[in-house]
Structure formats: C-alpha cells, structure tokens
Amino acid sequence: MTTKVALVGGTGKLGTIIGSVIAELEGFEVGRVLTSTSDLTEVADADLVIDASTPQVSIDVVRTAVEHGRNVLVATSGWSAERIALVRPLVEAAGTGAVFIPNFSLGSVLGSALAAAAAPYFGSAEIVEAHRDTKVDSPSGTAIRTAELIAAARAAQGPVSAPHADQRARGQQVGSVPIHSLRRPGVIAKQEVILSGPGESLSFTHDTTDPALAYAPGIRLAVPYAASATGVVVGLEHMLDIGLRS
C-alpha cells in the first residue's frame, strides 16, 4: 500500500529536496505539491502532510492537517517549544501525530546531542549560527532546539551564566542560552556551540556544505516515522540510537 503525501512548500529549496527523496522511497509518493499560497484544505486527500513552507504559514498547515485527521511532518524552521505547545492539545485531542524536525542533518543532530551531554559540566554556553541572507527567521530552528536541549540537560544546575544579557548585542536568549545569528551570502548553514568553564572551553561546530546530501538520510528516517507517529515528537534524535545521556 502506497502512502500518499501532500507536500506543502514543495517548490522551495527544502521542499524540492524532500520531494526528490520521497520519489526514491519505497511505499511513498507525492500526490500533491502545494505552495504557501495554496488552499490548504487540499491536504485532506493525502495520508501524510509534509510542511516545508514558511514560518508564517506553517502553523496553519499543522492545524489544517490535524483538523482533517492527518499526520504531519514539519520541516519548517521557527518552531520553538512555546509555539509547539500551542498545537500540542490539538494533536492529542485528534489522536494524530505531529513530528517537528528542526534539522534533517545527522551531523547537526549529533552535534546538538553532544553539546547537551557536555552542558552540565560547564557554566557558560553560547551559540553562534550562520545561514544565507535569504533565511527569513532568526534564530534558526536548529539553534533554538539546541538551546532547549542544553537548558533541559542543565535542569539540575540551573541557567547558564550569561552576563549583560540585557544588551542587544549579547544575542537572543533561549532557555538562558544566548544565540547570535549571522545572515550573509556565501554560507549555507553553520552552527557553533561554545561551552566555557574555569580555564577551558569546548566547542562543537557543524557545517552544512551540500543540503541535498546532508538532509537525505534524515528525510529517509523521518518520513516513515511521521506516517505512523502518535502525539507530538520533536527532533530527529528520536529516530536514532545516539547512545548519549546528559
């Protein structure tokens, strides 16, 4: 039996990559390709909705999918824990599944997991992330997710040290972690997590050089998972056995 997918934002950069992977994925096919301005009720004809639209449209895609009893895989950036909390009751009430993937790159997921595992041993943590100048949201979804993981890992220790955080140049805090966003031409996606303690620092850097190659393995994992998921799931790490404990 073939699972028919409605791909919202399927003509964009990420949507095109997702569509190409699904074309080679056994048991799945893209039945509808929608843009950010399409009539979203068209997703009702699909078995699975995949959202690769824009941060402004994404929440409407999720709500429409849930209202029609469809599982949804969210690849759009800009979903913080607070924003996900808005749709969690809808997903649970409908008995469907909503899977949010801040980054499909296996290296990015591993880098964030390593940073979270190390975070309890360092009093300071900051994130510097860079994307191309056409990216409309800041901080990136990956940086937000990384900061949330660091904050969760440090629940027993409390917030990280972030002096002078009231100054705009100190970045935007997520879970007490300052995030500094760069938007410039000539870069695809790069993130560095810097952990500091007395007399030392530890950095984790991930650099995406070819999105199609970097995201394909994660997409292959996430699409079948999302088709049968129940409830809200955040992060590709749930599809991997990383073997790390913070």
ChimeraX commands (.cxc) that place a marker at each C-alpha (Angstrom):
marker #1 position 0.00,0.00,0.00 radius 0.5
marker #1 position 1.36,3.40,-1.00 radius 0.5
marker #1 position 1.26,6.35,1.38 radius 0.5
marker #1 position 0.25,9.48,-0.49 radius 0.5
marker #1 position 1.98,12.67,0.64 radius 0.5
marker #1 position 0.84,16.28,0.37 radius 0.5
marker #1 position 4.00,18.37,0.26 radius 0.5
marker #1 position 3.40,22.00,1.24 radius 0.5
marker #1 position 6.18,24.30,0.09 radius 0.5
marker #1 position 7.25,21.62,-2.36 radius 0.5
marker #1 position 8.66,24.12,-4.86 radius 0.5
marker #1 position 11.12,25.66,-2.39 radius 0.5
marker #1 position 14.72,24.61,-1.73 radius 0.5
marker #1 position 13.99,22.20,1.12 radius 0.5
marker #1 position 10.69,21.06,-0.38 radius 0.5
marker #1 position 12.44,20.11,-3.62 radius 0.5
marker #1 position 14.97,18.02,-1.69 radius 0.5
marker #1 position 12.21,16.29,0.27 radius 0.5
marker #1 position 10.28,15.56,-2.93 radius 0.5
marker #1 position 13.36,14.03,-4.55 radius 0.5
marker #1 position 13.96,11.73,-1.58 radius 0.5
marker #1 position 10.32,10.62,-1.44 radius 0.5
marker #1 position 10.45,9.79,-5.16 radius 0.5
marker #1 position 13.01,7.11,-4.31 radius 0.5
marker #1 position 11.40,6.00,-1.04 radius 0.5
marker #1 position 9.54,2.70,-1.27 radius 0.5
marker #1 position 5.89,2.85,-0.28 radius 0.5
marker #1 position 5.57,6.65,-0.52 radius 0.5
marker #1 position 4.66,9.05,-3.29 radius 0.5
marker #1 position 3.96,12.77,-3.50 radius 0.5
marker #1 position 0.32,13.10,-4.56 radius 0.5
marker #1 position 0.04,16.86,-4.19 radius 0.5
marker #1 position 2.57,19.68,-4.28 radius 0.5
marker #1 position 1.26,22.86,-2.67 radius 0.5
marker #1 position 2.79,26.31,-2.32 radius 0.5
marker #1 position 2.49,28.64,0.66 radius 0.5
marker #1 position -0.49,30.33,-1.05 radius 0.5
marker #1 position -2.40,27.15,-1.96 radius 0.5
marker #1 position -5.75,26.15,-0.49 radius 0.5
marker #1 position -4.55,24.13,2.48 radius 0.5
marker #1 position -7.74,22.05,2.63 radius 0.5
marker #1 position -6.28,20.10,-0.32 radius 0.5
marker #1 position -4.17,18.18,2.22 radius 0.5
marker #1 position -7.31,16.23,3.15 radius 0.5
marker #1 position -6.71,13.96,0.14 radius 0.5
marker #1 position -3.34,12.82,1.47 radius 0.5
marker #1 position -2.31,10.18,4.00 radius 0.5
marker #1 position 0.61,12.28,5.31 radius 0.5
marker #1 position 1.22,16.03,5.19 radius 0.5
marker #1 position 4.78,17.35,4.99 radius 0.5
marker #1 position 5.30,21.04,5.69 radius 0.5
marker #1 position 8.28,22.81,4.15 radius 0.5
marker #1 position 6.58,26.19,3.81 radius 0.5
marker #1 position 7.38,29.39,5.74 radius 0.5
marker #1 position 7.23,30.19,9.47 radius 0.5
marker #1 position 4.17,32.36,8.88 radius 0.5
marker #1 position 2.20,29.65,7.05 radius 0.5
marker #1 position 3.48,26.60,8.93 radius 0.5
marker #1 position 1.13,26.82,11.90 radius 0.5
marker #1 position -1.88,26.93,9.55 radius 0.5
marker #1 position -0.56,23.85,7.74 radius 0.5
marker #1 position -0.27,21.95,11.01 radius 0.5
marker #1 position -3.72,22.99,12.21 radius 0.5
marker #1 position -5.34,22.09,8.89 radius 0.5
marker #1 position -3.66,18.69,8.80 radius 0.5
marker #1 position -4.74,17.90,12.35 radius 0.5
marker #1 position -8.30,19.10,11.72 radius 0.5
marker #1 position -8.53,16.63,8.82 radius 0.5
marker #1 position -7.09,13.80,10.90 radius 0.5
marker #1 position -3.79,13.66,9.02 radius 0.5
marker #1 position -0.33,13.13,10.45 radius 0.5
marker #1 position 2.10,15.93,9.69 radius 0.5
marker #1 position 5.87,16.15,9.38 radius 0.5
marker #1 position 7.07,19.72,9.97 radius 0.5
marker #1 position 10.34,20.67,8.30 radius 0.5
marker #1 position 9.76,24.42,8.51 radius 0.5
marker #1 position 12.01,26.42,10.82 radius 0.5
marker #1 position 10.81,28.76,13.55 radius 0.5
marker #1 position 9.07,26.29,15.86 radius 0.5
marker #1 position 10.07,26.94,19.48 radius 0.5
marker #1 position 8.84,24.90,22.44 radius 0.5
marker #1 position 6.33,27.66,23.17 radius 0.5
marker #1 position 4.93,27.56,19.65 radius 0.5
marker #1 position 4.70,23.77,19.64 radius 0.5
marker #1 position 2.78,23.98,22.92 radius 0.5
marker #1 position 0.04,25.85,21.06 radius 0.5
marker #1 position -0.74,22.90,18.79 radius 0.5
marker #1 position 0.04,20.04,21.18 radius 0.5
marker #1 position -3.51,19.93,22.66 radius 0.5
marker #1 position -4.99,19.84,19.13 radius 0.5
marker #1 position -2.78,16.91,18.12 radius 0.5
marker #1 position -3.52,14.97,21.29 radius 0.5
marker #1 position -7.26,15.59,21.03 radius 0.5
marker #1 position -7.31,14.42,17.40 radius 0.5
marker #1 position -5.22,11.32,18.12 radius 0.5
marker #1 position -2.90,12.15,15.22 radius 0.5
marker #1 position 0.86,12.66,15.05 radius 0.5
marker #1 position 2.92,15.82,14.52 radius 0.5
marker #1 position 6.67,15.38,14.07 radius 0.5
marker #1 position 8.84,18.51,14.15 radius 0.5
marker #1 position 12.33,18.23,12.68 radius 0.5
marker #1 position 14.49,21.36,13.22 radius 0.5
marker #1 position 17.28,19.85,11.10 radius 0.5
marker #1 position 17.43,16.69,8.95 radius 0.5
marker #1 position 21.23,16.54,9.05 radius 0.5
marker #1 position 22.58,13.64,11.09 radius 0.5
marker #1 position 25.72,15.64,11.90 radius 0.5
marker #1 position 23.67,18.54,13.23 radius 0.5
marker #1 position 21.62,16.24,15.45 radius 0.5
marker #1 position 24.76,14.60,16.81 radius 0.5
marker #1 position 26.41,17.98,17.41 radius 0.5
marker #1 position 23.43,19.22,19.41 radius 0.5
marker #1 position 23.28,15.99,21.39 radius 0.5
marker #1 position 26.98,16.18,22.22 radius 0.5
marker #1 position 26.63,19.80,23.32 radius 0.5
marker #1 position 23.68,18.91,25.57 radius 0.5
marker #1 position 25.59,15.98,27.07 radius 0.5
marker #1 position 28.53,18.25,27.91 radius 0.5
marker #1 position 26.47,21.25,29.10 radius 0.5
marker #1 position 26.06,20.20,32.76 radius 0.5
marker #1 position 29.84,20.37,33.18 radius 0.5
marker #1 position 30.21,23.98,32.01 radius 0.5
marker #1 position 28.76,27.13,33.49 radius 0.5
marker #1 position 28.63,29.10,30.25 radius 0.5
marker #1 position 27.09,28.22,26.88 radius 0.5
marker #1 position 26.56,30.35,23.78 radius 0.5
marker #1 position 25.52,29.53,20.22 radius 0.5
marker #1 position 26.64,31.23,17.01 radius 0.5
marker #1 position 24.68,30.22,13.91 radius 0.5
marker #1 position 25.01,31.40,10.32 radius 0.5
marker #1 position 22.69,31.00,7.35 radius 0.5
marker #1 position 22.33,32.54,3.91 radius 0.5
marker #1 position 20.91,36.04,3.76 radius 0.5
marker #1 position 17.59,34.79,2.34 radius 0.5
marker #1 position 16.63,32.96,5.54 radius 0.5
marker #1 position 13.68,34.86,6.99 radius 0.5
marker #1 position 13.74,33.69,10.62 radius 0.5
marker #1 position 16.27,34.23,13.40 radius 0.5
marker #1 position 17.39,32.38,15.45 radius 0.5
marker #1 position 17.30,29.22,13.35 radius 0.5
marker #1 position 15.13,26.32,14.43 radius 0.5
marker #1 position 18.28,24.26,14.94 radius 0.5
marker #1 position 19.76,26.84,17.30 radius 0.5
marker #1 position 16.52,27.10,19.25 radius 0.5
marker #1 position 16.35,23.31,19.60 radius 0.5
marker #1 position 20.00,23.12,20.67 radius 0.5
marker #1 position 19.47,25.78,23.34 radius 0.5
marker #1 position 16.37,23.97,24.60 radius 0.5
marker #1 position 18.31,20.71,24.85 radius 0.5
marker #1 position 21.13,22.43,26.73 radius 0.5
marker #1 position 18.65,24.01,29.16 radius 0.5
marker #1 position 16.95,20.64,29.75 radius 0.5
marker #1 position 20.30,18.93,30.32 radius 0.5
marker #1 position 21.18,21.58,32.91 radius 0.5
marker #1 position 17.89,21.34,34.83 radius 0.5
marker #1 position 19.74,20.33,38.00 radius 0.5
marker #1 position 22.42,23.03,37.63 radius 0.5
marker #1 position 20.13,25.87,36.60 radius 0.5
marker #1 position 20.56,28.53,33.89 radius 0.5
marker #1 position 23.89,29.09,32.22 radius 0.5
marker #1 position 25.90,32.19,33.04 radius 0.5
marker #1 position 25.07,34.94,30.51 radius 0.5
marker #1 position 26.40,38.28,31.79 radius 0.5
marker #1 position 24.99,41.52,30.35 radius 0.5
marker #1 position 22.21,39.60,28.58 radius 0.5
marker #1 position 20.05,42.74,28.66 radius 0.5
marker #1 position 22.25,44.28,25.96 radius 0.5
marker #1 position 21.01,43.62,22.41 radius 0.5
marker #1 position 24.48,42.77,21.18 radius 0.5
marker #1 position 24.54,39.80,23.57 radius 0.5
marker #1 position 22.09,37.90,21.37 radius 0.5
marker #1 position 18.65,36.42,21.98 radius 0.5
marker #1 position 18.31,34.12,24.96 radius 0.5
marker #1 position 16.55,30.76,24.63 radius 0.5
marker #1 position 16.49,28.72,27.80 radius 0.5
marker #1 position 19.07,31.19,29.21 radius 0.5
marker #1 position 21.48,30.40,26.32 radius 0.5
marker #1 position 22.49,33.43,24.18 radius 0.5
marker #1 position 22.11,32.81,20.43 radius 0.5
marker #1 position 23.90,35.00,17.89 radius 0.5
marker #1 position 22.54,34.83,14.31 radius 0.5
marker #1 position 24.51,35.74,11.20 radius 0.5
marker #1 position 22.73,36.19,7.85 radius 0.5
marker #1 position 25.10,36.61,4.95 radius 0.5
marker #1 position 25.71,35.48,1.37 radius 0.5
marker #1 position 28.11,32.65,0.68 radius 0.5
marker #1 position 27.06,30.42,3.57 radius 0.5
marker #1 position 24.53,27.59,3.67 radius 0.5
marker #1 position 24.19,26.61,7.33 radius 0.5
marker #1 position 26.70,26.59,10.16 radius 0.5
marker #1 position 26.37,26.35,13.92 radius 0.5
marker #1 position 28.94,26.53,16.72 radius 0.5
marker #1 position 28.14,25.79,20.35 radius 0.5
marker #1 position 30.75,27.16,22.75 radius 0.5
marker #1 position 30.83,25.82,26.31 radius 0.5
marker #1 position 33.13,27.53,28.80 radius 0.5
marker #1 position 34.32,26.80,32.31 radius 0.5
marker #1 position 37.24,27.79,34.55 radius 0.5
marker #1 position 40.39,27.74,32.44 radius 0.5
marker #1 position 38.93,25.94,29.41 radius 0.5
marker #1 position 36.30,25.86,26.68 radius 0.5
marker #1 position 34.79,23.18,24.46 radius 0.5
marker #1 position 33.26,23.86,21.03 radius 0.5
marker #1 position 31.03,21.82,18.76 radius 0.5
marker #1 position 30.80,23.02,15.15 radius 0.5
marker #1 position 28.60,21.71,12.37 radius 0.5
marker #1 position 28.83,22.98,8.80 radius 0.5
marker #1 position 26.41,22.07,6.01 radius 0.5
marker #1 position 28.09,22.23,2.60 radius 0.5
marker #1 position 25.58,20.32,0.44 radius 0.5
marker #1 position 21.98,20.35,1.76 radius 0.5
marker #1 position 20.71,17.64,-0.61 radius 0.5
marker #1 position 23.36,15.17,0.51 radius 0.5
marker #1 position 23.25,16.21,4.17 radius 0.5
marker #1 position 19.46,16.07,4.60 radius 0.5
marker #1 position 18.61,12.96,2.57 radius 0.5
marker #1 position 19.47,10.34,5.26 radius 0.5
marker #1 position 17.42,12.19,7.87 radius 0.5
marker #1 position 14.47,12.59,5.50 radius 0.5
marker #1 position 14.52,8.85,4.80 radius 0.5
marker #1 position 14.23,8.23,8.53 radius 0.5
marker #1 position 11.65,10.92,9.30 radius 0.5
marker #1 position 9.05,10.30,6.58 radius 0.5
marker #1 position 8.14,6.68,7.54 radius 0.5
marker #1 position 8.35,7.58,11.22 radius 0.5
marker #1 position 5.96,10.52,10.83 radius 0.5
marker #1 position 3.46,8.42,8.89 radius 0.5
marker #1 position 2.79,6.22,11.93 radius 0.5
marker #1 position 3.64,8.58,14.81 radius 0.5
marker #1 position 1.19,9.46,17.56 radius 0.5
marker #1 position 1.32,12.69,19.54 radius 0.5
marker #1 position 3.96,15.40,19.28 radius 0.5
marker #1 position 7.57,14.40,18.60 radius 0.5
marker #1 position 10.40,16.93,18.34 radius 0.5
marker #1 position 13.80,16.15,16.85 radius 0.5
marker #1 position 15.42,13.59,14.60 radius 0.5
marker #1 position 17.17,12.13,17.64 radius 0.5
marker #1 position 14.02,10.13,18.38 radius 0.5
marker #1 position 14.71,8.15,15.19 radius 0.5
marker #1 position 18.35,7.49,16.09 radius 0.5
marker #1 position 20.02,5.48,18.82 radius 0.5
marker #1 position 22.67,8.05,19.66 radius 0.5
marker #1 position 23.58,6.37,22.93 radius 0.5
marker #1 position 24.27,9.60,24.84 radius 0.5
marker #1 position 22.97,10.57,28.25 radius 0.5
marker #1 position 23.38,14.11,29.55 radius 0.5
marker link #1:1,2 radius 0.2
marker link #1:2,3 radius 0.2
marker link #1:3,4 radius 0.2
marker link #1:4,5 radius 0.2
marker link #1:5,6 radius 0.2
marker link #1:6,7 radius 0.2
marker link #1:7,8 radius 0.2
marker link #1:8,9 radius 0.2
marker link #1:9,10 radius 0.2
marker link #1:10,11 radius 0.2
marker link #1:11,12 radius 0.2
marker link #1:12,13 radius 0.2
marker link #1:13,14 radius 0.2
marker link #1:14,15 radius 0.2
marker link #1:15,16 radius 0.2
marker link #1:16,17 radius 0.2
marker link #1:17,18 radius 0.2
marker link #1:18,19 radius 0.2
marker link #1:19,20 radius 0.2
marker link #1:20,21 radius 0.2
marker link #1:21,22 radius 0.2
marker link #1:22,23 radius 0.2
marker link #1:23,24 radius 0.2
marker link #1:24,25 radius 0.2
marker link #1:25,26 radius 0.2
marker link #1:26,27 radius 0.2
marker link #1:27,28 radius 0.2
marker link #1:28,29 radius 0.2
marker link #1:29,30 radius 0.2
marker link #1:30,31 radius 0.2
marker link #1:31,32 radius 0.2
marker link #1:32,33 radius 0.2
marker link #1:33,34 radius 0.2
marker link #1:34,35 radius 0.2
marker link #1:35,36 radius 0.2
marker link #1:36,37 radius 0.2
marker link #1:37,38 radius 0.2
marker link #1:38,39 radius 0.2
marker link #1:39,40 radius 0.2
marker link #1:40,41 radius 0.2
marker link #1:41,42 radius 0.2
marker link #1:42,43 radius 0.2
marker link #1:43,44 radius 0.2
marker link #1:44,45 radius 0.2
marker link #1:45,46 radius 0.2
marker link #1:46,47 radius 0.2
marker link #1:47,48 radius 0.2
marker link #1:48,49 radius 0.2
marker link #1:49,50 radius 0.2
marker link #1:50,51 radius 0.2
marker link #1:51,52 radius 0.2
marker link #1:52,53 radius 0.2
marker link #1:53,54 radius 0.2
marker link #1:54,55 radius 0.2
marker link #1:55,56 radius 0.2
marker link #1:56,57 radius 0.2
marker link #1:57,58 radius 0.2
marker link #1:58,59 radius 0.2
marker link #1:59,60 radius 0.2
marker link #1:60,61 radius 0.2
marker link #1:61,62 radius 0.2
marker link #1:62,63 radius 0.2
marker link #1:63,64 radius 0.2
marker link #1:64,65 radius 0.2
marker link #1:65,66 radius 0.2
marker link #1:66,67 radius 0.2
marker link #1:67,68 radius 0.2
marker link #1:68,69 radius 0.2
marker link #1:69,70 radius 0.2
marker link #1:70,71 radius 0.2
marker link #1:71,72 radius 0.2
marker link #1:72,73 radius 0.2
marker link #1:73,74 radius 0.2
marker link #1:74,75 radius 0.2
marker link #1:75,76 radius 0.2
marker link #1:76,77 radius 0.2
marker link #1:77,78 radius 0.2
marker link #1:78,79 radius 0.2
marker link #1:79,80 radius 0.2
marker link #1:80,81 radius 0.2
marker link #1:81,82 radius 0.2
marker link #1:82,83 radius 0.2
marker link #1:83,84 radius 0.2
marker link #1:84,85 radius 0.2
marker link #1:85,86 radius 0.2
marker link #1:86,87 radius 0.2
marker link #1:87,88 radius 0.2
marker link #1:88,89 radius 0.2
marker link #1:89,90 radius 0.2
marker link #1:90,91 radius 0.2
marker link #1:91,92 radius 0.2
marker link #1:92,93 radius 0.2
marker link #1:93,94 radius 0.2
marker link #1:94,95 radius 0.2
marker link #1:95,96 radius 0.2
marker link #1:96,97 radius 0.2
marker link #1:97,98 radius 0.2
marker link #1:98,99 radius 0.2
marker link #1:99,100 radius 0.2
marker link #1:100,101 radius 0.2
marker link #1:101,102 radius 0.2
marker link #1:102,103 radius 0.2
marker link #1:103,104 radius 0.2
marker link #1:104,105 radius 0.2
marker link #1:105,106 radius 0.2
marker link #1:106,107 radius 0.2
marker link #1:107,108 radius 0.2
marker link #1:108,109 radius 0.2
marker link #1:109,110 radius 0.2
marker link #1:110,111 radius 0.2
marker link #1:111,112 radius 0.2
marker link #1:112,113 radius 0.2
marker link #1:113,114 radius 0.2
marker link #1:114,115 radius 0.2
marker link #1:115,116 radius 0.2
marker link #1:116,117 radius 0.2
marker link #1:117,118 radius 0.2
marker link #1:118,119 radius 0.2
marker link #1:119,120 radius 0.2
marker link #1:120,121 radius 0.2
marker link #1:121,122 radius 0.2
marker link #1:122,123 radius 0.2
marker link #1:123,124 radius 0.2
marker link #1:124,125 radius 0.2
marker link #1:125,126 radius 0.2
marker link #1:126,127 radius 0.2
marker link #1:127,128 radius 0.2
marker link #1:128,129 radius 0.2
marker link #1:129,130 radius 0.2
marker link #1:130,131 radius 0.2
marker link #1:131,132 radius 0.2
marker link #1:132,133 radius 0.2
marker link #1:133,134 radius 0.2
marker link #1:134,135 radius 0.2
marker link #1:135,136 radius 0.2
marker link #1:136,137 radius 0.2
marker link #1:137,138 radius 0.2
marker link #1:138,139 radius 0.2
marker link #1:139,140 radius 0.2
marker link #1:140,141 radius 0.2
marker link #1:141,142 radius 0.2
marker link #1:142,143 radius 0.2
marker link #1:143,144 radius 0.2
marker link #1:144,145 radius 0.2
marker link #1:145,146 radius 0.2
marker link #1:146,147 radius 0.2
marker link #1:147,148 radius 0.2
marker link #1:148,149 radius 0.2
marker link #1:149,150 radius 0.2
marker link #1:150,151 radius 0.2
marker link #1:151,152 radius 0.2
marker link #1:152,153 radius 0.2
marker link #1:153,154 radius 0.2
marker link #1:154,155 radius 0.2
marker link #1:155,156 radius 0.2
marker link #1:156,157 radius 0.2
marker link #1:157,158 radius 0.2
marker link #1:158,159 radius 0.2
marker link #1:159,160 radius 0.2
marker link #1:160,161 radius 0.2
marker link #1:161,162 radius 0.2
marker link #1:162,163 radius 0.2
marker link #1:163,164 radius 0.2
marker link #1:164,165 radius 0.2
marker link #1:165,166 radius 0.2
marker link #1:166,167 radius 0.2
marker link #1:167,168 radius 0.2
marker link #1:168,169 radius 0.2
marker link #1:169,170 radius 0.2
marker link #1:170,171 radius 0.2
marker link #1:171,172 radius 0.2
marker link #1:172,173 radius 0.2
marker link #1:173,174 radius 0.2
marker link #1:174,175 radius 0.2
marker link #1:175,176 radius 0.2
marker link #1:176,177 radius 0.2
marker link #1:177,178 radius 0.2
marker link #1:178,179 radius 0.2
marker link #1:179,180 radius 0.2
marker link #1:180,181 radius 0.2
marker link #1:181,182 radius 0.2
marker link #1:182,183 radius 0.2
marker link #1:183,184 radius 0.2
marker link #1:184,185 radius 0.2
marker link #1:185,186 radius 0.2
marker link #1:186,187 radius 0.2
marker link #1:187,188 radius 0.2
marker link #1:188,189 radius 0.2
marker link #1:189,190 radius 0.2
marker link #1:190,191 radius 0.2
marker link #1:191,192 radius 0.2
marker link #1:192,193 radius 0.2
marker link #1:193,194 radius 0.2
marker link #1:194,195 radius 0.2
marker link #1:195,196 radius 0.2
marker link #1:196,197 radius 0.2
marker link #1:197,198 radius 0.2
marker link #1:198,199 radius 0.2
marker link #1:199,200 radius 0.2
marker link #1:200,201 radius 0.2
marker link #1:201,202 radius 0.2
marker link #1:202,203 radius 0.2
marker link #1:203,204 radius 0.2
marker link #1:204,205 radius 0.2
marker link #1:205,206 radius 0.2
marker link #1:206,207 radius 0.2
marker link #1:207,208 radius 0.2
marker link #1:208,209 radius 0.2
marker link #1:209,210 radius 0.2
marker link #1:210,211 radius 0.2
marker link #1:211,212 radius 0.2
marker link #1:212,213 radius 0.2
marker link #1:213,214 radius 0.2
marker link #1:214,215 radius 0.2
marker link #1:215,216 radius 0.2
marker link #1:216,217 radius 0.2
marker link #1:217,218 radius 0.2
marker link #1:218,219 radius 0.2
marker link #1:219,220 radius 0.2
marker link #1:220,221 radius 0.2
marker link #1:221,222 radius 0.2
marker link #1:222,223 radius 0.2
marker link #1:223,224 radius 0.2
marker link #1:224,225 radius 0.2
marker link #1:225,226 radius 0.2
marker link #1:226,227 radius 0.2
marker link #1:227,228 radius 0.2
marker link #1:228,229 radius 0.2
marker link #1:229,230 radius 0.2
marker link #1:230,231 radius 0.2
marker link #1:231,232 radius 0.2
marker link #1:232,233 radius 0.2
marker link #1:233,234 radius 0.2
marker link #1:234,235 radius 0.2
marker link #1:235,236 radius 0.2
marker link #1:236,237 radius 0.2
marker link #1:237,238 radius 0.2
marker link #1:238,239 radius 0.2
marker link #1:239,240 radius 0.2
marker link #1:240,241 radius 0.2
marker link #1:241,242 radius 0.2
marker link #1:242,243 radius 0.2
marker link #1:243,244 radius 0.2
marker link #1:244,245 radius 0.2
marker link #1:245,246 radius 0.2
view
